[in-house]
Amino acid sequence: MELISEVLIKNGLLFAFLVVGAVMWASYFLSHKLTNGRFHGSAVAIIAGLVLAYIGGLFTGGSKGMADIPLFAGLGIMGGAMLRDFAIVSTAYGVDLGEIRRSGLVGVLSLILGIFISFIVGAVIALMFGYTDAVSMTTLGAGAATYIVGPVTGTALGASSEIVALSVAAGLVKSVLVMIGTPFIAPLIGLNNPKAAMAYGGLMGTTSGVAGGLAATDKRLVPYGAMTATFYTGLGCLLGPSVIYFLIRGVMGG
Amino acid sequence: MIIYGVAVLAGCLLAGMIVGDLLGVLLGVEANVGGVGFAMLLLIVLTDRMRRAGKFPPHSADGVLFWSAMYIPIVVAMASTQNVVSAVSGGPIALLAGVGATVACWALVPVLSRLGGAEEPLPPISEEAEV
């Protein structure tokens, strides 16, 4: 037993391929048996992944889901930023550049709107819960943008660790909700063409959320959504502690 | 050879990351600005040129398409390593802020995607062809 687990831990990435393969098979099986394929297998698989992450997190108390269990650490490599970005870029192969150029303006607009709206919603929620200082409001707003913009903005502005932790949690809620919710909301908001996907990436911004959500909806939309989403976190980190902080401080009167 | 396609893909991502990091430094933010996006544009332009010059045969393309086919499994692995416990246990402030921002932005998707004329939906595709 110990010998087996040692081999599996030493070859973590290979074991991750095996585990994910099994999850994919079970998900597509369930998708066909229970929903007759109407609810996409990839959506089932992503939800299964999130459930596993929850179980892993409960079990270890860590922050990396299943990857905190030594036996499943390979999932952290397979699903880490390096291979994720590698796979995202590969989906762009064969994409029509003209399509991206035609929708470029929509992409830029969606980024600006997406960032400002997330900050405003987060700041208003902070205010509703009694955080009346501009620093806390901006930091929670940053978290509502993405869970990376939150701590970056909070650190830059000197927010309390409590509010930084809240901003990260808000960003994680958004990321998980986008992953799970995209296939359900897609038909209602017309998310079925490249232009809408570019707007979607810019409005949502969370790379993991958009990557997972569009994979569960229609993989052909992934490159367009990822194209705009990749600018979001950087722009959020740029605008948050500067323009948006000054705006919120202006409204709140110091 | 398949490795040529993988190499081109890796080169594009690395170049994009460097540009994104440089842009971050120039803008004074501790984040990569658009690295993946630049990498995608580079891959599209580069492979298009190489294909036209006859320097990117189907075998090379296979090296890229393999990773494209691995996209969903990789995203499933990514999902299984998210900090879902924090997301679930963040309390009402985190929940409301996250849900509120998401729903508000969802509502804007149809508005933005109709700017300059709505697009036709992509043609339906069979599950086998997609996976």
Interface residues (C-beta under 8 A of the other chain):
Chain A: A16 F17 V20 G21 V23 M24 Y28 G37 H40 G41 S42 A45 I46 I47 A48 G49 L50 L52 A53 Y54 G56 G57 L58 S63 K64 G65 M66 A67 F72 L75 G76 M78 G79 G80 L83 R84 D85 F86 A87 I88 V89 S90 T91 A92 Y93 G94 V95 L97 I100 L105 V106 L109 S110 L113 G114 I117 S118 V121 G122 V124 I125 A126 M128 F129 L140 G141 G143 A144 A145 I148 V152 L166 S167 V168 A169 A170 G171 L172 V173 K174 S175 V176 L177 V178 M179 G181 I185 I189 G190 L191 N192 N193 P194 K195 A196 A199 Y200 G202 L203 M204 T207 S208 A211 G212 A215 D218 K219 R220 L221 V222 P223 A226 M227 T228 T230 F231 T233 G234 L235 C237 L238
Chain B: L9 A10 C12 L13 G16 M17 G20 L23 G24 L27 G28 V29 E30 A31 N32 V33 G34 G35 V36 G37 A39 M40 L41 L43 I44 V45 T47 D48 A61 V64 L65 F66 W67 S68 M70 Y71 I72 P73 I74 V75 V76 A77 M78 A79 S80 T81 Q82 N83 V84 V85 S86 A87 V88 S89 G90 G91 P92 I93 A94 L95 L96 A97 G98 V99 G100 A101 T102 A104 C105 W106 A107 L108 V109 P110 L112 S113 L115 G116 A118 E119 E120 P121 L122 I125 E127 E130 V131
